[in-house]
Each structure stands twice: as structure tokens, then as C-alpha cells.
């Protein structure tokens, strides 16, 4: 059983798109989508520096467009699809809940809305690696932070104001390591609440279809069979924690045997190697990985 997963913001690195442009037709596809979202996606994916693609309003459309383009090239039929954070829009398009063009229209609004919300208060995120999960969650709550991403495999991301994060650094959970994340704000926390209404307004113009494959939700890891419900969850998820640990638990329960992570791959397959023992994983980092991925599902 194959699950196709789409990474979220933070997976992008300068120039990650460059080798993919050698594939015939991909540049044309991204050029058309660039016109749709009003961004030069090819330039951002090839020559832009880390600060430019850190911009939420840029990173999110870039990730969704790249994921959808590479999925089309890959040409496999997954049994299950899931995306981490903004990757949920990629997953929704792969499942047929929305079209690629609708996903890109929504992600452009999502990125702009979240960038605006992030500008209101100085916020950020810290990855907490290791420690006892319940103890880590207790310490996060004690400092007024939100467990914005519960990723499984001993990784939880805390989000909040910069002042709260600085206090957390002076009083970390026992046996845990803290790593500051290069993000523009505290995503999936109450600080993103202003973005929810804007995204809901954009989503109201879309009539979602029913998922053609099993589609997992970040809110609780559940498979959602109704397209409208999935879009509603996706909208609300902007200001609520991502439960990727629950998504992986559902994958295990479904009997997933192979995971392919769309470009820029590596983050989600890395978590799966620790949390989904025995599941074959392939991260699509360059076109050289395509054959490996296709072989994995034979």
C-alpha cells in the first residue's frame, strides 16, 4: 500500500527546483502556474536566496506548485495521500478534492494571509527534539506556547511570541534539545487566527469533490471522505496544531508499506524512518530519485 506525502513550509532550500527544470514540460507548467499566482515560481525555486523563499507568501505557492508538478511526472497511483501543513493543499489536489489551479489559488491566499498575521506580533517556532512527550507538552504549556506541530518520532514544534520562546530556552524540558526554526511566524497557533477568515472566504468560491483515494487530515490523522469537510478542516488548520503523529498512526493502521515524499523531499520520510519501522521510504530530491520511487511501488 502506497502513501504519497507532501512536505510543508521549511522543506524548501535555495535552488531545489533547478535539476527538475531539465524535465521536458515542467518549466512550461510552472510558468503557467506562475501567471496564476502572480509569482515567478521558477526564479524563486532556482536563483532566490534563503531569505526570499522563507517569505510565507512565496514559500507556500512554491511548495504546492512543485509538489503537484513532480507528482504528475512521477505518474504513480497512491492508495493514501497526506500533506504536512500547507502540503495538505497538495494532497487535496492529488485526491481530486480540488483542481491544481484551485489549490494554487487557495495557497496564494493562505500564504498572503499568514504573512499578514505573522506581521502583527513578533512570533516564531522552536523544534523540541527528544525528552518525554508528556513532559515536553507540559513545559510548552507552562510557558504559554502552543505545540504547533506534533510530528511524532520524538519531535514537537512549539510556537509563540519571541519573548515566550526566549523564556522557554532558559527552562527547557529535561533531556530535550531545542532548535530555532527559520520561519516567519508561529504557524498553527492562535497568532494565525486572522488568516482563517481570509482563507475561508477564498475557499467559499470552490465546490470540493469527494476524495478519489484515502485522504488524511492534519487535525487528527483521520481519513476524510467528504471533500467539503476536508476543505473546512484545511482552513481551520491554519490556526490549529498539525498532528502528523496521528497521520502516521493512521498510515500504520491502514497497512501502508511504502511512502514517497514529493519534492523537496526528506523531512517526512525522515520522520517515517523512525516512527514507521519497516515502511519503505523514498524522498524525491532530484529527478534521479524518480526511478527509485517507481521501482518501490512495483
PyMOL commands that set and color helices and strands:
alter all, ss='L'
color gray80, all
select helices_A, chain A and resi 18-22+26-37+41-46+50-54+56-74+87-94+100-118+133-142+162-170+190-203+227-239+244-254+267-275+287-296
alter helices_A, ss='H'
color red, helices_A
select strands_A, chain A and resi 2-6+80-83+123-130+146-152+155-161+176-180+214-215+258-261+280-283
alter strands_A, ss='S'
color yellow, strands_A
deselect
rebuild
show_as cartoon
